[in-house]
Amino acid sequence: MKVILKVFVFFIVLMGVITWFFLKSSAPEKNHLLTVKEKVVEMVFVERGVIAPSESQIIQTLTKGTIQEIKKHGSRVRKNEVIIRIDNSNSQDKIDQTKMDIKQEELKLEIEKKHYELVDFTEKNTEEVKNARLRHAELAQKEELAKPKADELRRLGIKRQLAVLDLDEAKEKLQRQQSLFTKGFVSKASLEPFQRRLASAGEKEKEASLNINVAKKGITDERRIELQQAVVRYRADLQRASKARQRKLREVQDVINISKEKINELRHKLKNLEFKMKNSTCLAPTDGFMSIRTYRDWDAGGTYAQYAAGVQVREGSVVANVISSASMKVEMTFNEVDFHRLKQGLEVEVEIPAFPGKVFKGKLTSIGAIGKDRNNWLKELSGKSGVSMYNGTVELAGDSSALHPGMSALVKIVLQKKRQALVLPRTAVLQESGAFYVYEDNNRKKIDGRYINEYDFEVTGGLKAGEQVRDLSKEVAQ
């Protein structure tokens, strides 16, 4: 009896369940119908976005070496805090070598200066000797061209007169001796000295007369040319000596100038190396977060890796960014159907899940002018969707230092204030080729209206309040 009772109860329950499923499946239209209603609405643009920094400063290495220490990616840093430290042993070796090169070049410069003084002294003496020879030749030419001088002619005249007197005296003495020889007082041999004296006096008188005649005629043309050539030759020697002196001094001065330029270049190089040595540690330019960049590691097959301790860096490598925590912005993308509704300067309210109940204020500061296919914005999608998306930026007002890059945000922009309207959920509306359609039972009907937010569609024609249409999203889900 108990068994029969249990079977009967089970049968009743089973029939109830079957009846419930049958009734549910036999009335799908009622469960999937939506009613056109009058209600208070506002035209709102709502889109999801991501928190991003408004300011980001690059961290660039000023020296070549190996990273000894680097802050972790995403860690908070303070202004002037050491965030990267680079091994500077290579720079120190270059500094020591450059200082040695400067000392050697300074010693070379001193030697060249002494060489300049020696060349100047030697060549100046040579030039003075050449100048003295020229003056001597000019004086000799002047003196000989001035002959005969009155005092010289007078001197020559006096010598001739003396020669004439000597000749007359020699004649008188010879006559007296001849008279004594005639009388027999002296021998013939005694006459010979007086005869020789007379002949000598006569020759001297002729020589004196000849000297007077020669002096009166002046120098010969041959002697005149010889004197002129001597002056020209010594003048040319002096000019060559002067030019040689200037040339040799310029050569030494060029070496000195080159040495000075090299010293200046080495000092500039030393200053640069010391600057790099001093800046082998990179400091945070502002308060914020550390964002370490990646580089292509060719030793690992060209894959990208993040900069870390032990990695070699070149001079000028951009290793990281310091993301300022003082101000944040929201970056978002929106559908092309909303492009005409948005404009720069609109006030924005931003809700962030990490801070429930708190609303951040801001403004829409930029709208992208060039659209990009929706699938190109998302890495996991491929191909072409045929729907363009545009980027936008919202600058947050007030203190946003508590926010972190990468946080999700919900952007809300009130495009039109609250008003009474005839609305229908967006899930009941089908849009094709710029026209809107709904389904009443199995009949498709064209309506007029517009989307006013992410939930509602405002009906301006084709439907009345109280009419019902199918919920297309529920049917697609089934």
Secondary structure as UniProt FT lines:
FT   HELIX           2..26
FT   HELIX           28..31
FT   STRAND          33..35
FT   STRAND          37..53
FT   STRAND          56..60
FT   STRAND          65..70
FT   TURN            73..74
FT   STRAND          76..77
FT   TURN            79..80
FT   STRAND          82..86
FT   HELIX           89..145
FT   HELIX           150..183
FT   HELIX           188..191
FT   HELIX           192..217
FT   HELIX           221..278
FT   STRAND          281..283
FT   STRAND          288..292
FT   STRAND          294..297
FT   HELIX           298..300
FT   STRAND          303..306
FT   TURN            309..310
FT   STRAND          312..313
FT   TURN            315..316
FT   STRAND          318..324
FT   STRAND          328..335
FT   HELIX           336..341
FT   TURN            344..345
FT   STRAND          347..351
FT   TURN            353..354
FT   TURN            356..357
FT   STRAND          359..367
FT   STRAND          372..373
FT   HELIX           374..377
FT   TURN            379..380
FT   STRAND          388..396
FT   TURN            401..402
FT   TURN            405..406
FT   STRAND          408..425
FT   HELIX           426..428
FT   STRAND          430..432
FT   TURN            433..434
FT   STRAND          435..440
FT   TURN            441..442
FT   STRAND          443..451
FT   STRAND          456..461
FT   TURN            465..466
FT   STRAND          468..470
FT   HELIX           472..477
//
